[in-house]
Amino acid sequence: MSFFEKLKRGLQKTKNAIFKPFVSLFKSMRRVDEDLLEELEEILVCADVGAATTDDILQELRIQIKDNKIKDTEDVKSALKAIMHDIVGEGQEINFGDGITVILVIGVNGVGKTTSIGKISASLKRQHKKVVVAAADTFRAAAIDQLNVWTDRAGVELIKHTEGSDPAAVVFDAINAAKKRNADVLIIDTAGRLHNKKNLMNELAKIDRVITRELPDSKRETLLVLDSTTGQNAVNQAKEFKNAADITGIVLTKLDGTAKGGIVFSIKNELDIPVKFIGVGEGIDDMEKFNADDFINALFE
């Protein structure tokens, strides 16, 4: 099965929340008027597109209806798809460099951070990248063991210390291992302690200093993992983490388990952070880089 087919299947709940009501709405309402737009607003908000983003979408839709003299509901749907595509933007690639690319992965406990690292590692390995993973979440019980399971599944090397070790020391050893093995990518797991932002910021700053000292010319990514089933709470988490770290991309997990996939639009529109990876299943191959065309088409087809 292609990833697009997995995506269509995985987005079924969100599709049911957005597309099916659209179909019913456009069948029952033939006139393009304010009543139609109010119904659209309710559908988008219920799919967790978010009030602010929904308002932006409808404002643009009103402009297009007026400027293009749209009178047919099918044309409204086409315009809506184009607007949603523009809001979510094109997917952005990982910014690979000539040397070792460092990917710092952050996110609160329970969002799927560990599994995401395993899945991203597997995806990069399929692209013929040599990957080393650093188990720098040394505070959470069993975090290292869980990461060990997923890196084994992905077939990549894990550098780990004992529970309670200094995360920066783990990163230092992982950088040396990555250098020795001529790795292309170093992925660093971190502790998800948003409830204590000061400790989180101090820990990330310490890790950053080690990376800057040992890999001064490396390309860097900071990926925030969010659980899509939490809807607008995920957007709030992103806002908090944005204050603590320079986030370059979002990893959105568990899209197959929610009707709230509309947060993809809200995250990009409100925070201007691109979604780089999406997960639509439990398998090691069920995460891929985000593609706006595929995502929109999976919702509307």
C-alpha positions in Angstrom: 0.0 0.0 0.0 1.3 3.4 -0.9 1.7 6.1 1.8 -1.0 8.1 0.0 -3.4 5.2 0.5 -2.3 4.9 4.1 -2.8 8.7 4.4 -6.4 8.5 3.0 -7.2 5.6 5.3 -5.5 7.3 8.3 -7.3 10.6 7.8 -10.7 8.9 7.6 -12.0 10.3 10.9 -10.9 13.9 9.9 -12.3 13.3 6.4 -15.7 12.3 7.9 -15.6 15.4 10.1 -14.8 17.8 7.1 -15.5 16.3 3.7 -18.8 14.4 4.4 -20.5 17.4 5.9 -19.2 19.5 3.0 -20.8 17.0 0.5 -24.1 17.1 2.5 -24.0 20.9 2.7 -23.3 21.4 -1.0 -26.1 19.0 -1.9 -28.6 20.6 0.4 -27.7 24.3 -0.3 -27.4 25.3 -3.9 -27.2 29.0 -3.2 -23.8 30.6 -2.5 -24.8 33.0 0.4 -24.1 33.8 4.0 -26.0 30.8 5.2 -23.6 28.5 3.3 -20.6 30.3 4.8 -22.0 30.0 8.3 -22.4 26.2 7.8 -18.9 26.0 6.5 -17.6 27.8 9.5 -19.2 25.3 11.9 -17.8 22.4 10.0 -14.2 23.8 10.0 -14.4 24.7 13.7 -15.6 21.2 14.6 -12.7 19.7 12.8 -10.4 21.8 15.0 -9.2 24.1 12.2 -9.4 26.7 15.0 -11.6 29.8 15.2 -8.9 32.3 14.1 -7.8 30.2 11.1 -11.4 29.4 10.2 -12.1 33.2 10.2 -9.1 33.7 7.9 -10.3 31.0 5.5 -13.8 32.4 5.3 -12.6 36.0 4.8 -10.5 34.9 1.8 -13.4 32.8 0.5 -15.8 35.7 0.7 -13.3 37.8 -1.3 -12.9 35.1 -4.0 -16.7 34.6 -4.2 -17.2 38.3 -4.8 -14.2 38.9 -7.1 -14.8 35.8 -9.2 -18.5 36.0 -9.1 -18.8 32.5 -7.8 -22.4 31.2 -7.9 -21.9 27.4 -8.0 -21.2 25.4 -4.8 -18.7 23.2 -6.6 -16.7 26.3 -7.4 -16.9 27.2 -3.8 -15.4 23.8 -2.9 -12.6 24.3 -5.4 -11.8 27.7 -4.0 -11.9 26.4 -0.4 -9.4 23.6 -1.3 -7.1 26.2 -2.8 -7.3 28.5 0.2 -6.7 25.6 2.6 -3.7 24.6 0.5 -2.2 28.1 0.6 -2.7 28.3 4.4 -1.0 25.0 5.2 1.8 25.6 2.7 4.1 23.2 1.0 5.9 20.6 3.1 9.5 21.5 3.9 12.4 19.0 3.7 14.9 18.4 6.4 17.7 20.8 5.9 20.6 18.4 5.2 24.1 19.6 5.1 27.4 18.2 3.8 28.4 16.8 7.2 26.3 15.5 10.1 22.8 17.0 10.3 21.5 17.3 13.8 17.8 16.8 14.6 16.8 17.7 18.1 13.4 16.2 19.0 11.3 17.9 21.7 7.7 17.3 23.0 5.9 16.5 26.2 5.6 12.9 27.4 2.9 10.9 25.8 2.7 12.6 22.4 4.6 9.8 20.6 8.1 11.3 20.6 9.9 8.0 21.0 7.9 6.2 18.3 8.3 9.2 16.0 12.1 9.1 16.4 12.0 5.4 15.4 9.8 6.1 12.4 11.8 9.1 11.2 15.0 7.1 11.6 13.4 4.3 9.4 12.3 6.9 6.8 15.7 8.4 6.6 17.4 5.0 6.4 15.1 4.3 3.4 16.6 7.4 1.9 20.1 5.8 2.4 21.0 8.1 5.3 23.2 6.7 8.0 21.5 7.6 11.3 22.7 7.6 14.9 20.2 8.3 17.7 21.1 9.8 21.1 18.9 8.8 24.1 19.2 12.1 25.9 15.8 11.8 27.7 17.4 10.3 30.7 14.8 11.3 33.3 11.7 9.4 32.3 11.4 5.9 33.5 11.9 3.4 30.7 12.4 6.1 28.0 15.8 4.7 27.1 14.4 1.1 26.8 11.5 2.2 24.7 13.8 4.1 22.4 16.1 1.1 22.2 13.1 -1.0 20.9 12.3 1.5 18.2 15.8 2.1 17.0 16.2 -1.7 16.7 13.1 -1.8 14.6 14.5 1.0 12.4 17.9 -0.7 12.2 19.9 2.4 13.4 22.4 2.8 16.2 21.4 4.1 19.6 23.9 5.8 22.0 22.7 5.7 25.5 23.8 6.0 29.1 22.1 4.9 32.3 18.9 6.5 33.6 19.5 9.8 35.4 22.7 10.6 33.4 23.5 14.0 32.2 21.7 14.5 28.8 24.5 16.7 27.5 27.1 13.9 28.2 24.9 11.5 26.1 24.9 14.0 23.3 28.7 14.4 23.5 29.2 10.7 23.2 26.6 10.4 20.4 28.4 13.2 18.4 31.7 11.3 18.7 30.0 8.1 17.6 28.3 9.8 14.7 31.7 11.2 13.6 33.5 7.9 13.8 30.7 6.1 11.9 30.5 8.9 9.2 26.8 9.3 10.0 24.6 11.6 7.9 22.1 12.3 10.7 22.2 12.5 14.5 18.7 12.5 16.1 18.6 13.6 19.7 15.7 12.6 22.0 15.1 15.1 24.9 13.0 15.1 28.1 9.5 16.4 27.8 9.2 18.7 30.8 7.1 21.6 29.6 5.6 21.9 33.1 9.0 23.2 34.3 10.0 25.4 31.4 13.1 26.8 33.2 14.6 23.3 33.5 13.7 22.5 29.9 15.3 25.7 28.6 18.5 25.1 30.7 18.7 21.5 29.5 18.2 22.5 25.8 20.8 25.3 26.2 23.3 22.9 27.6 22.8 20.5 24.8 23.0 23.3 22.3 26.4 24.3 23.6 27.7 20.8 23.2 26.5 20.6 19.6 27.9 24.1 18.8 31.2 23.2 20.2 31.6 19.7 18.7 29.7 20.2 15.4 30.0 24.0 14.7 29.2 23.7 11.0 26.3 21.2 11.2 22.9 21.9 9.8 20.3 21.9 12.6 16.7 21.1 13.0 14.4 21.3 16.1 11.3 19.2 15.6 8.4 19.5 18.0 6.2 16.4 18.3 2.5 17.0 18.8 -0.4 14.6 19.4 -3.1 15.5 16.9 -5.8 13.9 19.1 -5.5 16.7 21.6 -6.7 19.3 19.0 -6.2 22.9 20.0 -4.3 21.8 23.1 -1.5 20.8 20.7 -1.5 24.3 19.3 -1.2 25.7 22.9 1.7 23.3 23.5 3.4 24.5 20.3 3.1 28.1 21.5 4.7 27.2 24.9 7.6 25.3 23.3 8.1 28.1 20.8 9.0 30.3 23.7 11.6 27.7 24.9 13.2 26.6 21.6 13.8 27.7 18.0 11.4 25.2 16.4 12.0 24.5 12.7 9.2 22.0 12.1 6.3 19.9 13.6 5.9 16.2 13.7 2.2 15.5 14.0 1.3 12.1 15.3 -1.8 9.9 15.6 -3.7 11.5 12.7 -5.4 8.2 12.2 -7.0 8.3 15.6 -8.7 11.7 15.5 -11.3 13.8 13.7 -9.2 16.8 14.7 -6.7 16.8 11.8 -7.7 20.4 11.1 -5.0 21.5 13.6 -2.5 21.1 10.7 -4.0 24.4 9.3 -4.2 26.1 12.7 -0.5 25.3 13.6 0.8 26.7 10.3 -1.5 29.7 10.2 -1.1 30.8 13.9 2.5 29.9 14.5 4.0 29.9 11.0 5.8 26.6 11.8 5.7 24.0 8.9 4.5 20.5 9.5 7.4 18.3 8.3 6.3 14.8 9.2 2.9 13.2 9.8 2.1 9.8 11.4 -1.0 7.8 10.4 -0.5 4.5 12.1 1.5 2.4 14.5 3.8 0.7 12.1 7.5 1.6 11.6 6.6 2.8 8.0 3.6 4.8 9.0 5.3 8.2 9.1 6.4 10.3 6.1 7.3 13.8 5.3 4.3 16.1 4.9 3.0 16.8 1.5 0.3 19.5 1.2 -1.2 18.2 -2.0 -1.5 14.7 -0.7 -3.0 15.9 2.6 -5.6 18.1 1.0 -6.5 15.5 -1.6 -6.8 12.8 1.0 -9.4 15.0 2.8 -11.4 15.8 -0.3 -11.2 12.6 -2.4 
